[in-house]
């Protein structure tokens, strides 16, 4: 079986001669950086080191251009040999002024082309950063707001949140099929439904919006989730705009042809100073200038160089982790993911730690709520020993009951002291009793919370 892409197999033989070699295009693919990558990137010794194999792989992409420069250089040398004594019209002094004029114009064209291409690459990266935000926010909101008695809707929302970036990736990259990208995420019926759409991202956005409608959320929550769907469709539209509208082709072609004319005629100017080293010097200069122009061409269409697969895998990992949290916790790769119920239990006891030690009014209490030796303790003291996630709710429930009992006892003592002071000052005992009852009533009116 041929290793060429279907599009390359359809090209005429003349166009195949000038087709970009795959080994050359791979060199421009981006990667997601880690701390080690940044440390290497900041090292001048690593950035400036010579890599002959990389130079050779890049030069393969300029094979016929560099060969043409070498042939012209050799022809210039033969011309000087054959016209020895009559080659004054090829002297450096006659050609210096024209070359200096076109060098300035060519440099402006190359700078503008490279800057414009970089702007397109950066815009594409920003758009895919928004795709990451969409996947996380949509899945999180669906898990929080979708009805608990509709686990099918929650599961579908998580699937589509993870699949939508893959659909957009397949829509943008050549020789990538939607089925192969999402068949491990969506169900077979959902894949068949999606393949009926000529525009895959539009189909994915429709499915995401329909899930929100099917959940029958309150109007405000539904509008909030539809904003995430709108964000995804806007990102897809932004990617299509970049992909389908390049830098004006006339500008790009003129710059490339101008550069090619420059590097081919450059040996004429170099001969008087470099002699038979002209072929080598001219090829090196051509390689450097063609490399600058080629960088602009490669990043002009950013979606084949951006690390889209790494971004999609990161979204899937985040979505699965949130799903595990909202489903009660799950063990994945030897890591325990705390559940949403654990987080809610922690929110019920803001003044106490998980192990039941902490302070109410600055006093350190044990698990039954009693003082420890009557010593003043810190408002919060953390234990060094971790508490298993599975046991946290039970401990928190006991700690919550203990803190409530301690608060009631303290309030009753304060009420008695208030009554005594009221008797000493002649204040009505009824008012004191009423005040005590109102305090206890407020405490007893707090709804009980069951921690599971």
Protein Blocks (a to p, Z undefined) as FASTA:
>chain_A
ZZbdfklmmpcfklmmmpccfklmmmmpccdddfklmmmmmpmklmmpccfklmmmmmmm
mmmmmmmmmmmmmmmmmmmmmmgoiammmpmklmmmmmmmmmmmmmmmmmmmmmmmmmmm
mmmmmmmmmmmmmmmmmmmmmmmmmcfklmmlmmmmmmmmmmmmmmmmmmmpghiafklm
mmmmmcfklmmmmmmpmblmlmmmmmmmmmmmmnopafklmmmmmmmmmmmmmmmmmmmm
mmmmccdfklmmmmmmmmmmmmmmmmmmmmmmnommlmmmmmmmmmmmmmmmmmmmmmmp
mmlmbcfklmmmmmmmmmmmmmmmmnnpaaeehiacddfklmmmmmmmmmbcfkopacee
hiacdfkopaehhiacdfbdcdfbdcdfklmmmmmmmmmmmmmmmmmmmmmmmmmmmmmm
mmmnopafklmmmmmmmmmmmmmmpccdddZZ
